[in-house]
Amino acid sequence: MQDNEGARVLVLGASGRTGGMIAAALEAFPTGVAVVRASRDHETVERWRAEGRAAVHLDLDDARTFPTALEGIDRLFLMAGYTVAMTHQAKTIVDAAVDAGVGFIVHLGIFGNGRSTDPHFAWHELVERYIEGSGIPWTHLHPHMFMENLLTSLRLRDGRLPWPMGDKPTGWIAVDDMAAVAAKVLAEGPEIHAGKGYWMSTDLLNGVQAADILRQALDHPVTAQVMTPDDLLRRGSDAAPSFMEVTYAASVMEWLRQTYDGRMDYAAVTTSTVEELLGRPPLHLADWATRNRQALLNGSDHQPV
């Protein structure tokens, strides 16, 4: 049995929005785990260390950086980037985690059914199977669409919310809630959470419904620009945010198609995961929009989640 007090938790992607929020939530968690931030950028690592934070250099594209970064690590938060490289990156970091004696992996995945045909969903499911076969206790996190996409790929343009899924709805979850769930799972450890998957979907809304909520929350005109995936594709380079690699963007387009034509109807649900795990209500879109009012009205690219 792992001792939660003092367990060393390595957080990948800690310089980004999601990883950074998870690291911060872990530091605030009552159980005294030791948070170790990871970044591929040497200057970021040195800045963290100068601030008194534990930090290591880890480049998912260079497996030679793994052994030192994983030395003495008890638990690993694993998230991948927006490229197909996530498959070999995850495979090699899991192998290194086995060699290093890591005792628990928490993986950030997608809201799938285990038999996805959309490419980037399938990549995540391959990673999940590999983790499960590694022998390391694991937990998979399955968030639906992040509300933070409203600051990137679905950002408002002249008061219009682009919605390339026709009248189809999708589930929504705030990164704040997902990060809080991830922190709780990492802090409490495998004795409670090993072998579990946590699906997170707070709201189920289509474009018209989301635009109406935004209009009321922002006290600003917002309308839905309802279109098909092919309509979005015809917009060219404006269809995908700049941080997203071409192959990954193409697979996201496939997700839009599958949502539009009904193949993703199984995912049109909400869950009570946040309430059950955190003992508090989740952030609904209206709450999130109020918190992020200025960023939404600015309508510009933000840091990827």
N, C-alpha and C positions, 0 to 999 in steps of 0.2 A: 504493500500500500504506500502510495506517495504521500509525503507530508506536505500539505498545502502551504504551511508557513515557511517562507523562504524559498519556495520552488522557483526556479529560474525559467521565465517565459520569454522566448524569443519571438518578436513580432516582426514579420516581414512586411514590407511596404509601409514602414513607419513614417516615411517622409511624405506620404500621400494622405489624402483626406481620410480614407477608411482606416488604414493602419495607424495613423496618428490618433484618431479618435479611440481606437481600441486600446492603444498604449495608455492614453490618458485615463480611460475608464478603468483599466487594470490598476493604475496607480491609486485611484480613488476607492478601489474595492476594499472592504473591511479585512478580508483575508490578506495577510501580508506577503504576497508573492513579489518576487524581484523581476522587474520588467527590463528586458534587454531589447533595445531598438536595433534594427538592421537596415542598412542602406548600401547601395552600390557606389554611392558618391562619397569619396574620402573626405571632402570638405564638410559635408553634412555630419559624418561620423565624428569628426574632430570638434565641430560646433557643439554637438550633443555632449561630448565628453567635457568640454569646457564649461558647460552648464551643470555639470555634476551628474549627468545621466549615463547609465551603462549603455554602451553602443558598440556594435561590431560592423566591420565591412563584410558584406555578402553580396556577390554578384550572381544572380541566377543563371547568367550565361557563362559563368566560369566556375566549374565545379571544384577547382583548386581552392576557392575561397571558403568552401563549406566546412572542412574539418575544424579549422580554427574558430569559425563563427559558432559552431555547434558544441564546442567544448564546454562541458559542465551544464548544458541546457537540459532541463527536465521536460518542458512542454514547448510545442511549436505551433504558432499561428501561420498557416500557409494560405497565401493568396497569389494568384497569377496575374500577369499583365494582359494587355489587349492584343495578343498575337497568338498564332498557332504554336509558337515556341513554348507555350505553357505546358505542353505535353512532356517534352523532354526535360524541361526545367523541373517540373514536379517529380518526374521519375528519379532524376539524379539527386534532388534534395531529400527525397524519401529514403533512397538508398543510403545517403550519408547520415540521415537521422538514425537509421538502424545501426550503422557502424558506431555512431556516437553514443548509443544507449538512451536516446530520447524516449520518454515514457508515455507521451500523449501528443497526438496531432489533431488540431482543429482546423478543418479545411473550409474555405469559403467557396461555395459552389453556386448552383443555379436552381431555379424552381422547376425541376423536371420530374419525370415519372420513371426514370431509370432505363427507358427505351427510346431516348430521343433520336430523331433523325436530323434535326438542325445541327450543323457542324459544331458550333462552339458549345452547345449543350452536350453533344456527344463527347467532345474533348474533356469537359468537366467530369462526365460520367466515367470515362476511362481513368482519369486521375483518381476518382473515388475508389474504383475497383482496385487500383494498384495500392492505394493506401490500405485498403481493407486486407489485401494479401500480404502486407509487409510484416504483420505480426505486432505492430505497434497499436495500442488502443487508440481509437479515433472517434471523432464526432464530426458530422457534416452539417454545415449551415446552408440553408436553402432560401435565400431572400428572393422575393419577387422584384419587380422593377423599382429601382431606387427613385425616390422623390427628387433626389439631386440631379436626375437626368433633365429636370426642368431648368437646370443651369447650364446644360451642355447641349446634348443632341435634341432635346425638346424645348430649348429656350424660347421664350416669347420673342416674337418679331413684330414690332409695331402693334402690340396688343393681341397678336394672334398666336394660338397654341397649335403647332403642327401636329397632326394626328394621322399617321399613315396606316391606320388599321380599320378604316371605315367606321362602322358603328360598334365595333367590338371593344369590350372592356379588357383591362388587364389589372392585375393586383399591384399594389403600391406598398412600399415600406420605406421608412426614413432611415438613413444611415445611422442616425443617433440611436435608434432602437436596436438595429442590427449590432452595432458596436457594443451596446450595453449587454446584449445577449451573449455575444462572443466573449466579452470580459468575464461574465459570470461563469461561463462554461470553462474557460481557461483557468480561472481562479479556483473553482471548486474541484476541478480535476476529473480524472477518469473514473474514480469510484462512484461518482454520481452520473456522469454523462457519457461514458464510453459506449460505443455501439449504437448511438442514437443519431437521428437526423431531425433537425429543427427547421420546419417550413415557416416562413414569415411573410404574411400578406395582410396588411392592416385594412386597406380600402380596396374595393373593386369598382373601378370607374372607367368609362370610356372618355373620349376627348371632349364631348359636349358637357358631360357631367363634371369633369375636371376643370374645364374652363369656367363653368358657373361657380364652382367653389373658389377658384382663384379670383374671379371678379368680386365676389363678396368679401373675401379675406383681405384683398388688396385695396378695396374701394377704388377700383380702376377698371376701365373697360377691357375685357378679355373675351375673345370669341375663339371657337375651335375652327381650325383650318382642316376640315375632314377631307382625307384623300385616301388613295390606295397605295400600297407599296410601290407599284410601278410609277405612280405620280411622283413619289419621292425620288425614285431612281432617276427620273428625267431631270431632276434638279441638279444632278451631277455632284460636284465636289461639296456642295453645301449640305448634302444629305447626311454626312457623317462628320463628327467632331475631329479636329486636327490630330488629337492624340491617338486615334484608333487606326491600327494597321489595316491594310487593304483587305487581306484575307479574312481578318476578324470582322471587318465592316460588312463584307459580303455575307458572312454567316449571320450577322445581326439582321441583314435584309431578309434572309431566309426565315428568321424568327418572326419578322413582321408579316411575311407571307403566310406562315403557318397560323399565326394569330388571326389574320384577316380571313383565311378560308376555313377556319374552324378546327384545324388539326390540333390547336392548343387549347381547345375548349375545356379540357380536363383541368387546366390551371386557373380557370375563372372562378376562384374561390377566395375567401378570407380565412384566416386562422386566428386562434387565440394564444399563440405561442408567447407573444410578448407579455400578455397579462399573466399567463401561467408561470413563466419563469421569473419575471421581474416583480410581480405583485403590484403592478400599477397599470393604468391605461396606456395604450400606445399613442404615439403621435399620429394624428390623422392629418390628411392633406391640408385642411384649413389651419390647423395649429402650425404645421410646418411652414406654410406660406406666410403666415403672420410673422414668424421668426425670421424668415428670409426675404422680407418684403423688398428691401432695397436691391438685393442681388437679383431678384426676379425682374424688377422693373428696369434694371440696367440692361438685361437681355444680352449679356456677353458671355464668351467662353470662360469657364472656370476650371479649376484643377479637377482632373478625373477622379472618380471614386474608386 
